Amino acid sequence: MPFLLMYHFLPTELSVATGEFAQNIGDLASSDVGKQLAQSLSGLADVEQKAQDLQTIQADQDVATLMATADEYARLINSVRVRFTEKDSGGQVHDDDFISAGLPFTHSSLPLVEKR
C-alpha cells in the first residue's frame, strides 16, 4: 500500500501547488496593478483553478485504475494457483484452463520437466 499512497501523493501535491499558484495570482490581480493586467491575471487564476480541479480528478482516477489492475492481477494469480493446486491433488490441467486464465500459452506448449 505505501507505493499506492506515494503514487497518489505526487499528483495530489502538484494539484495543491497549482491551487496555491492560482490563489496567489488571484490575490495579485486584486491588488493595484492596473485594469488590463488585473483582467489578465484574473483570467490566468481561473485557468489555473480549472487545472487544479482536473489534476485532482486525474489523480483520483489514476489510483482507481491502478487498484483495479492490481485486483485483476491478484485474481489471475490466484486462479492459476488454484488450478495448479487442483492438478497436484489429482486433477488434470487442460489447455482450456490456461486459456480461461488468460495465459498466453497452453499446457501442451510447456516444456516437459523430469521429476527426480
C-alpha positions, 0 to 999 in steps of 0.5 A, a space after each residue: 500500500 505505501 507505493 499506492 499512497 506515494 503514487 497518489 501523493 505526487 499528483 495530489 501535491 502538484 494539484 495543491 501547488 497549482 491551487 496555491 499558484 492560482 490563489 496567489 495570482 488571484 490575490 495579485 490581480 486584486 491588488 493595484 496593478 492596473 485594469 488590463 493586467 488585473 483582467 489578465 491575471 484574473 483570467 490566468 487564476 481561473 485557468 489555473 483553478 480549472 487545472 487544479 480541479 482536473 489534476 485532482 480528478 486525474 489523480 483520483 482516477 489514476 489510483 482507481 485504475 491502478 487498484 483495479 489492475 492490481 485486483 485483476 492481477 491478484 485474481 489471475 494469480 490466484 486462479 492459476 494457483 488454484 488450478 495448479 493446486 487442483 492438478 497436484 491433488 489429482 486433477 488434470 490441467 487442460 489447455 482450456 484452463 490456461 486459456 480461461 486464465 488468460 495465459 498466453 500459452 497452453 499446457 501442451 506448449 510447456 516444456 516437459 520437466 523430469 521429476 527426480 
